[in-house]
Amino acid sequence: MDDGQDRAGAREIVVGVDGSPSSRCALQWAARQARLTGARVRAIIAWSIPVSYGPVPVPIPQIWVDWEHIARTTIQEAIRQALDADAAATVVTEVIEGGAASVLLVAAKDAELLVVGSRGHGGFAGLLLGSTAQHVTTHARCPVLVVHGPR
């Protein structure tokens, strides 16, 4: 039986972070839950080289942009904004190349819980649930909590 423990035997809560308000709320929720359950928090941000931008596919000129560095800066800033220093010090961070949903599903395959924000930076404002949140809720092997951002 999958008991939510990683290979080292520690209970783990995986949280997806993209810098959006709802992902910062998800990070706060995961940190509180970890404190209550003794689990560790593994915060993950996914990045990929965009091939188009906006609602209509328009090729982006391939100029040199360090997408991984931008992702690393984004997750560090989200942790700084969302958590106090003690909680932030216990969070393990990962910056992984790939699509957000697939990266989170692989990362959370042995997790106790996967926590994501309800809406990221992409998509359409009228949607109640973002595409990443919708995908992981239907495909994750562990329980998933979708956290709404601040009202």
C-alpha positions, -999 to 999 in steps of 0.1 A, spaced: 0 0 0 12 35 -8 16 53 25 27 87 12 64 81 21 93 88 -1 123 65 -5 140 78 26 108 70 47 98 106 53 62 117 48 61 142 19 37 169 7 44 180 -28 32 216 -37 32 231 -72 45 267 -73 43 291 -102 44 324 -84 7 331 -87 -14 342 -57 -31 308 -55 2 289 -56 15 310 -28 -17 302 -8 -11 265 -17 24 268 -4 12 283 29 -14 255 33 12 228 26 36 243 52 8 244 78 -2 208 71 34 196 71 39 212 106 8 193 118 16 159 104 54 159 105 57 157 67 83 176 47 73 200 20 88 196 -15 80 227 -35 83 222 -73 82 247 -102 82 234 -138 96 254 -167 98 249 -204 108 269 -234 76 285 -248 70 279 -285 43 306 -287 28 333 -267 -8 344 -261 -42 329 -271 -32 328 -308 -1 307 -315 25 331 -326 61 318 -328 85 335 -303 119 344 -317 144 321 -301 165 347 -282 186 336 -253 165 335 -222 175 315 -191 141 300 -184 155 278 -156 169 308 -138 136 326 -141 118 296 -126 144 293 -98 139 330 -90 102 327 -91 100 298 -66 125 315 -42 104 347 -43 72 328 -38 86 311 -7 99 344 6 65 360 2 44 331 15 63 317 45 82 330 75 119 322 78 114 291 100 89 275 76 109 285 45 140 268 59 123 235 59 111 235 24 129 215 -2 127 231 -37 131 216 -71 132 233 -105 123 208 -132 121 212 -170 87 201 -184 50 207 -184 36 216 -150 10 188 -148 33 160 -159 62 172 -137 39 173 -106 24 139 -113 58 123 -115 70 142 -84 39 132 -63 37 95 -73 48 85 -38 37 116 -19 11 117 9 -5 147 -7 -2 170 -38 -13 207 -32 -18 231 -61 -33 265 -66 -66 267 -84 -54 292 -110 -19 299 -123 -7 327 -146 -20 313 -178 -54 306 -192 -86 325 -191 -99 346 -161 -134 331 -162 -123 295 -156 -129 281 -121 -100 256 -123 -68 260 -142 -57 233 -166 -28 220 -144 -51 217 -113 -77 199 -134 -52 175 -149 -36 166 -116 -69 161 -98 -79 135 -124 -46 117 -128 -26 118 -95 -20 86 -75 -23 105 -42 -49 128 -28 -49 163 -43 -59 196 -26 -67 226 -48 -63 258 -29 -80 290 -41 -60 322 -40 -68 352 -18 -102 368 -23 
